[in-house]
Amino acid sequence: MVKAGKNTEMLDVVVAGGGYVGLSLALALKQADPTLKIAVIDPKPAESLSKDPRASAIAAAACRMLDQLGVWQDILPSAQPINEMIVTDSKLRDVVRPVFLTFDGETAEGEPFAHMVPNGVMMPALYEAAAGAGVIFHAPDSAETFRNTNDHVALTLASGETLSTRLLVAADGVRSKLRDLAGIRTVYWDYGQSGIVTTVKHERPHNGRAEEHFLPAGPFAILPLPGNRSSLVWTERTADAKRLVASDDFTFEIELERRFGHHLGKIELDGPRHAYPLGLRLARDFVKPRFALAGDAAHGIHPIAGQGLNMGFRDVAALSEVLIEARRLGQDIGALDVLERYQRWRRFDTFQMGVVTDVLNRLFSNDNDILRGIRDFGLGLVDRMPGLKTHFIKEAAGFAGPSPKLLSGEPL
Ligand SMILES: Cc1cc2nc3c(=O)[nH]c(=O)nc-3n(C[C@H](O)[C@H](O)[C@H](O)COP(=O)(O)OP(=O)(O)OC[C@H]3O[C@@H](n4cnc5c(N)ncnc54)[C@H](O)[C@@H]3O)c2cc1C
């Protein structure tokens, strides 16, 4: 990454965290107003960005935003559209898993409701575009501490360098250090589950079909990648997940096959395995004077609906729209009343998604026959109601409710 020299000038926005959210926010702001002075700080060197073996389900609305930001054409050749989705609910030992719910993968607008996108393609595309647009990078480095004066924030980096900025955005992930330093409290609970993420090759084509199998320990998702490959998000109790990830390939593959089944032929591991502890963490406030949270720093949710990053992209679209509008009106972009517009826009939606993912996880991650009967009746009902299914697809695609401009594919 470009290493900035000692910076004594006043910056407009410093984004702490060059993940998907931090990079896309910096890019969106710089594209809309090239006179803005924007810096991104991240401990990761640029060379590591293409090495992330994971993939993410990116909803149609977020794809429109990435297109508007000029990076989608670099991502699309490596992305896999999701053409169909099925949901099952069964015990691990059940030989047959009846399908309770099916979705066609297109929104009413005729575009796939989501694409599977390799992280190792999306991150470099965002980084190159942001660097090309003139965003200043301080990497590898990290935000250590900050002090809010009346008219700016003074930020100290781990390298000892100091930066002055009108607005500091914390996009430093779910364990955000800056959120804690700002004194913003969170609501948090641990699910006692971890999500094992890995990639498999299989003999037969998936035809763009995504599968979510609700098993007693939690959802097991098979998500299509280009070619005969799929990305897995496999939820287990945390102790079991640790044991599985540490086990030898033979043991891991046997356990994997029990859950994956044989419908795609012989399967083979095609990437490393990692387990991520799962919890719900919601920030009580999204903003303070000259300070805003975005992405997982504001909300860490269960991956049951594949919406975590999509929520982060919604933050990017809403925050950039609010800031650019304020800038055009000659307002101070770090002023609390400006930032509160962003908070009003995003907080309810975030809370709602946190509750939905929490309830779904509690309802489905168990082996209770009565609950299974009730939920399978519910899934069957939804399956017979095309109007409701269209509504769910619109929600998953990110088109429900008033959308910020970037998510509708419009420029700021
Ligand atoms: C198992 C699993 C599967 C998932 N699947 C999906 C999916 O399919 N679709 C989806 O939408 N979401 C998914 N998610 C959620 C998604 O991964 C997150 O929502 C997303 O990574 C959040 O992006 P972010 O940029 O906010 O944070 P992060 O990706 O965590 O990035 C934070 C960045 O901040 C940097 N940083 C940390 N500390 C500092 C500091 N002090 N100073 C400067 N920089 C710092 C880090 O190096 C990092 O680059 C999944 C999550 C899990 C656990």
The ligand as an SDF file (V2000), in Angstrom:
LIG
                    3D

 53 58  0  0  0  0  0  0  0  0999 V2000
  -18.5010  -17.4600    9.0050 C   0  0  0  0  0  0  0  0  0  0  0  0
  -18.9410  -16.1460    8.4300 C   0  0  0  0  0  0  0  0  0  0  0  0
  -19.5130  -16.0900    7.1650 C   0  0  0  0  0  0  0  0  0  0  0  0
  -19.9700  -14.8730    6.6360 C   0  0  0  0  0  0  0  0  0  0  0  0
  -20.5600  -14.8330    5.3980 N   0  0  0  0  0  0  0  0  0  0  0  0
  -21.0750  -13.6680    4.9320 C   0  0  0  0  0  0  0  0  0  0  0  0
  -21.7460  -13.6020    3.6620 C   0  0  0  0  0  0  0  0  0  0  0  0
  -21.8290  -14.5860    2.9280 O   0  0  0  0  0  0  0  0  0  0  0  0
  -22.2970  -12.4120    3.2790 N   0  0  0  0  0  0  0  0  0  0  0  0
  -22.2140  -11.2900    4.0570 C   0  0  0  0  0  0  0  0  0  0  0  0
  -22.7880  -10.2420    3.6960 O   0  0  0  0  0  0  0  0  0  0  0  0
  -21.5460  -11.3160    5.2340 N   0  0  0  0  0  0  0  0  0  0  0  0
  -20.9830  -12.4600    5.6960 C   0  0  0  0  0  0  0  0  0  0  0  0
  -20.3100  -12.4810    6.8840 N   0  0  0  0  0  0  0  0  0  0  0  0
  -20.0790  -11.2170    7.6020 C   0  0  0  0  0  0  0  0  0  0  0  0
  -18.8890  -10.4420    7.0150 C   0  0  0  0  0  0  0  0  0  0  0  0
  -17.7370  -11.2500    6.9630 O   0  0  0  0  0  0  0  0  0  0  0  0
  -18.6230   -9.1860    7.8410 C   0  0  0  0  0  0  0  0  0  0  0  0
  -19.8280   -8.5030    8.0210 O   0  0  0  0  0  0  0  0  0  0  0  0
  -17.6160   -8.2690    7.1340 C   0  0  0  0  0  0  0  0  0  0  0  0
  -16.3420   -8.8490    7.0860 O   0  0  0  0  0  0  0  0  0  0  0  0
  -17.5190   -6.9110    7.8360 C   0  0  0  0  0  0  0  0  0  0  0  0
  -16.6500   -6.0680    7.1140 O   0  0  0  0  0  0  0  0  0  0  0  0
  -15.9500   -4.8530    7.8500 P   0  0  0  0  0  0  0  0  0  0  0  0
  -15.1350   -4.1580    6.7950 O   0  0  0  0  0  0  0  0  0  0  0  0
  -16.9480   -4.0760    8.6270 O   0  0  0  0  0  0  0  0  0  0  0  0
  -15.0100   -5.5240    8.9630 O   0  0  0  0  0  0  0  0  0  0  0  0
  -13.7630   -6.4740    8.7650 P   0  0  0  0  0  0  0  0  0  0  0  0
  -13.8780   -7.2840    7.5350 O   0  0  0  0  0  0  0  0  0  0  0  0
  -13.5970   -7.1800   10.0650 O   0  0  0  0  0  0  0  0  0  0  0  0
  -12.5500   -5.4450    8.5590 O   0  0  0  0  0  0  0  0  0  0  0  0
  -12.0440   -4.6750    9.6160 C   0  0  0  0  0  0  0  0  0  0  0  0
  -10.6950   -4.1260    9.1960 C   0  0  0  0  0  0  0  0  0  0  0  0
  -10.2110   -3.2760   10.2430 O   0  0  0  0  0  0  0  0  0  0  0  0
   -8.8280   -3.5030   10.3960 C   0  0  0  0  0  0  0  0  0  0  0  0
   -8.4740   -3.0620   11.7600 N   0  0  0  0  0  0  0  0  0  0  0  0
   -8.6660   -3.6970   12.9370 C   0  0  0  0  0  0  0  0  0  0  0  0
   -8.2160   -2.9360   13.9600 N   0  0  0  0  0  0  0  0  0  0  0  0
   -7.7430   -1.7850   13.4330 C   0  0  0  0  0  0  0  0  0  0  0  0
   -7.1730   -0.6060   13.9690 C   0  0  0  0  0  0  0  0  0  0  0  0
   -6.9620   -0.4360   15.2830 N   0  0  0  0  0  0  0  0  0  0  0  0
   -6.7990    0.3850   13.1110 N   0  0  0  0  0  0  0  0  0  0  0  0
   -6.9990    0.2540   11.7850 C   0  0  0  0  0  0  0  0  0  0  0  0
   -7.5390   -0.8450   11.2140 N   0  0  0  0  0  0  0  0  0  0  0  0
   -7.9080   -1.8460   12.0250 C   0  0  0  0  0  0  0  0  0  0  0  0
   -8.6530   -4.9910   10.1300 C   0  0  0  0  0  0  0  0  0  0  0  0
   -7.3230   -5.2880    9.7370 O   0  0  0  0  0  0  0  0  0  0  0  0
   -9.6480   -5.2170    8.9940 C   0  0  0  0  0  0  0  0  0  0  0  0
   -9.0540   -5.0390    7.7220 O   0  0  0  0  0  0  0  0  0  0  0  0
  -19.8320  -13.6960    7.4110 C   0  0  0  0  0  0  0  0  0  0  0  0
  -19.2320  -13.7380    8.6680 C   0  0  0  0  0  0  0  0  0  0  0  0
  -18.7920  -14.9500    9.1790 C   0  0  0  0  0  0  0  0  0  0  0  0
  -18.1530  -14.9970   10.5530 C   0  0  0  0  0  0  0  0  0  0  0  0
  1  2  1  0
  2  3  1  0
  2 52  2  0
  3  4  2  0
  4  5  1  0
  4 50  1  0
  5  6  2  0
  6  7  1  0
  6 13  1  0
  7  8  2  0
  7  9  1  0
  9 10  1  0
 10 11  2  0
 10 12  1  0
 12 13  2  0
 13 14  1  0
 14 15  1  0
 14 50  1  0
 15 16  1  0
 16 17  1  0
 16 18  1  0
 18 19  1  0
 18 20  1  0
 20 21  1  0
 20 22  1  0
 22 23  1  0
 23 24  1  0
 24 25  2  0
 24 26  1  0
 24 27  1  0
 27 28  1  0
 28 29  2  0
 28 30  1  0
 28 31  1  0
 31 32  1  0
 32 33  1  0
 33 34  1  0
 33 48  1  0
 34 35  1  0
 35 36  1  0
 35 46  1  0
 36 37  1  0
 36 45  1  0
 37 38  2  0
 38 39  1  0
 39 40  1  0
 39 45  2  0
 40 41  1  0
 40 42  2  0
 42 43  1  0
 43 44  2  0
 44 45  1  0
 46 47  1  0
 46 48  1  0
 48 49  1  0
 50 51  2  0
 51 52  1  0
 52 53  1  0
M  END
$$$$
